Amino acid sequence: MTVESTAARGKSRRAAAQKSTARKRQPRPDQPARPDMVQLLTPEGERVEHPDYALETTPEQLRGLYRDMVLTRRFDAEATALQRQGELGLWPSLLGQEAAQIGSGRALADTDYVFPTYREHGVAWCRGVDPTLLLGMFRGVNHGGWDPNSNNFHLYTIVIGSQALHATGYAMGVAKDGADMAVLAYFGDGASSQGDVAEAFTFAAVYNAPVVFFCQNNQWAISEPTERQTRVPLYQRAAGYGFPGVRVDGNDVLAVLAVTRAAAEHARTGQGPILVEAFTYRMGAHTTSDDPTRYRPKEELEAWEGKDPILRLRRLLERENAADEAFFGELEEESDALARRVREAIRTMPDPDGMAVFEHSYADGHALVDEERAQYATYLASFADHEEN
């Protein structure tokens, strides 16, 4: 066989694979909801019923959910701006995922325990963690800033997928103690490809651990689309491990609330683990070091903007006369006040110690670390010399 024929056959195989992948693409965001996806509120703000997830809400509860999402988005926008101004080293925005986080966060009991990733600012809000405490880690002045046991909300986890194992181990302990509580593990679609998550699924299933695996499928693992990570919808992976999975419209705060509430009850009552896939979209960058315009089609973003979770709930509030202009005006003032408080908190935080990265890695001295410390100290000193000159 010639080199040319081998290359031609390889090209043919790649073309066939691309066609196969195209047939298995996830549904376009401008298409109606899939029949396997739980939805209680359409993008137009109309309530719909679901046979398995009934949800009764009062106007006060709807306003509360709307307030949570608006304030969370405002805090997130302020943190992004602070990073651009050099106050934070990095910031992972939750823009577009407010419903997935607020709906699930408000579905939990105080006794439930949460293991987040590094983007669950809305869940932190629901658990009563002061937003300003989230900034310290991204400024480099602490490793979290809050006591996990005060709010049953673990510290942020940067290592992709490892928190699924932490949550499963904690839930196994909960089961042995006979405690009436659920453990939630948040992760993204990208983390679902990690071995840690697969191992967590295995242990949770075998030990019937009371854990809810909450996957925020925001369609992109940095620049890698979901369609290149899985050949089936993510929620269907649970069946292979022997526990149920459900897909919910992650931009529908009411559906997320209902589904997560049922999932947490499933875990608390000894029925074992369950996987919730919140089908949502990351409207911004993966983090402030990312440029999504390099890999994400503009048309895709525009289509998902029509499914904005906050706009969707506002349409319902206006449709049912559950909120007036005074409410929206007061909420805007509250948002401005939160933004001012966040800016003031940053100004009172110390600058990070650039040399601290070399501490606490080893109990005793280490020749290579000592060498790197000296090199970095010389590098930092060069800036001081430049300012003097």
WOPE-V581830 format. One record per pair of residues at least 12 apart in sequence whose C-alpha atoms are under 8 Angstrom apart, sorted by the first residue. I is the first residue (numbers start at 1). J is the second residue. Records with the same first field share a line. If there is no record, write none. Layout:
# WOPE-V581830
I = J / J
This chain:
# WOPE-V581830
21 = 227 / 228
24 = 227 / 231 / 232
25 = 227
26 = 226 / 227 / 233
29 = 300 / 303 / 304
30 = 303 / 304
33 = 249
36 = 247
37 = 246 / 247 / 248 / 249
38 = 50 / 53 / 247 / 248 / 249 / 255 / 259
39 = 248 / 249 / 252 / 255
40 = 252 / 254 / 255
41 = 252 / 254 / 255 / 312 / 313
42 = 252 / 312
43 = 306 / 307 / 308 / 309 / 312
44 = 312 / 315
45 = 312 / 313 / 314 / 315 / 316 / 319
46 = 315 / 316
47 = 316
53 = 255 / 258 / 259 / 262
54 = 258
55 = 254 / 258
59 = 317 / 322 / 323
60 = 322
62 = 313 / 317 / 322
63 = 317 / 322 / 323
65 = 102 / 103 / 253
66 = 310 / 313 / 314
67 = 331
68 = 102 / 122 / 125 / 126
69 = 98 / 99 / 102 / 122 / 310
70 = 310 / 335
71 = 334 / 335 / 338
72 = 98 / 121 / 122 / 125
73 = 94 / 95 / 98
74 = 335 / 338 / 339
75 = 131 / 335 / 338 / 339 / 342
76 = 93 / 94 / 95 / 121
77 = 93
78 = 339 / 342 / 343
79 = 91 / 135 / 342
80 = 93 / 288
82 = 343
83 = 288
84 = 288
87 = 139 / 346
88 = 135 / 138 / 139 / 140
89 = 138 / 139 / 140
90 = 138 / 139 / 287 / 288 / 289
91 = 138 / 287 / 288
92 = 118 / 119 / 285 / 286 / 287 / 288
93 = 119 / 284 / 285 / 286 / 287 / 288
94 = 119 / 120 / 121 / 282 / 284
95 = 282 / 283 / 284
96 = 251 / 280 / 281 / 282 / 283 / 284 / 308 / 309
97 = 218 / 250 / 251 / 280 / 281 / 282 / 309
98 = 122 / 251 / 309 / 310
99 = 250 / 251 / 252 / 253 / 256 / 309 / 310
100 = 216 / 250 / 251 / 252 / 253 / 256 / 278 / 280
101 = 120 / 121 / 122 / 123
102 = 122 / 123 / 126 / 253 / 257
103 = 253 / 254 / 255 / 256 / 257 / 260
104 = 123 / 256 / 257 / 260 / 261
105 = 122 / 123 / 124 / 126 / 127 / 257
106 = 126 / 257
107 = 257 / 258 / 260 / 261 / 264
108 = 260 / 261 / 264
109 = 181
110 = 127 / 151 / 152
111 = 152 / 181 / 182
112 = 152 / 181 / 182 / 183 / 184
113 = 152 / 153 / 154 / 181 / 182 / 183 / 184
114 = 152 / 153 / 154 / 167 / 183 / 184 / 185 / 186
115 = 153 / 154 / 155 / 156 / 163 / 164 / 166 / 167 / 183 / 184 / 185 / 186
116 = 153 / 154 / 155 / 156 / 157 / 163 / 185 / 186 / 187
117 = 156 / 157 / 158 / 160 / 161 / 163 / 186 / 187
118 = 156 / 157 / 158
120 = 186
121 = 134
124 = 153
127 = 151 / 152 / 153
128 = 151
129 = 146 / 151
131 = 342
132 = 342 / 345 / 346
133 = 145 / 146
135 = 346
136 = 349
139 = 351 / 352
140 = 352 / 353
141 = 349 / 350 / 351 / 352 / 353
144 = 156
160 = 187 / 191 / 194
161 = 187 / 191 / 192 / 194 / 195 / 196 / 197
162 = 196 / 197
163 = 185 / 186 / 187
164 = 185 / 186 / 187 / 196 / 197 / 200 / 213
165 = 196 / 197 / 199 / 200
167 = 183 / 184 / 185 / 211
168 = 183 / 200 / 203 / 204 / 209 / 211
170 = 183
171 = 183 / 209 / 210 / 211
172 = 204 / 207 / 208 / 209 / 210
174 = 209 / 210
175 = 209 / 210
180 = 268 / 269
181 = 210 / 267 / 268
182 = 210 / 211 / 212 / 264 / 265 / 267 / 268
183 = 210 / 211 / 212 / 264 / 267
184 = 211 / 212 / 213 / 214
185 = 211 / 212 / 213 / 214
186 = 213 / 214 / 215 / 216
187 = 213 / 214 / 215 / 216
188 = 215 / 216 / 217 / 218 / 221
189 = 215 / 216 / 217 / 218 / 219 / 220 / 221 / 226 / 234
190 = 220 / 221 / 222 / 226 / 229
191 = 221
192 = 215 / 234
193 = 229
201 = 238 / 241
202 = 241
204 = 272 / 273
205 = 241 / 242 / 243 / 272 / 273
208 = 270 / 271 / 272 / 273
209 = 267 / 270 / 272 / 273
210 = 266 / 267 / 268 / 270 / 271 / 272 / 273
211 = 264 / 267 / 272 / 273 / 274
212 = 263 / 264 / 267 / 273 / 274 / 275 / 276
213 = 273 / 274 / 275 / 276
214 = 275 / 276 / 277 / 278
215 = 275 / 276 / 277 / 278
216 = 250 / 277 / 278 / 279 / 280
217 = 277 / 278 / 279 / 280 / 281
218 = 279 / 280 / 281 / 282
219 = 279 / 280 / 281 / 282
220 = 282
221 = 286
222 = 285 / 286 / 290
223 = 292 / 295 / 296
234 = 277
235 = 247 / 275 / 276 / 277
238 = 274 / 275
243 = 272 / 273 / 274 / 275
244 = 273 / 274 / 275
245 = 274 / 275 / 276 / 277
246 = 275 / 276 / 277
247 = 276 / 277 / 278 / 279
248 = 276 / 277 / 278 / 279
249 = 278 / 279 / 280
250 = 277 / 278 / 279 / 280
251 = 279 / 280 / 281 / 307 / 308 / 309
252 = 309 / 312
253 = 309 / 313
256 = 278
259 = 276
260 = 276
263 = 276
281 = 304
283 = 301 / 304 / 305
355 = 373 / 376 / 377
358 = 373
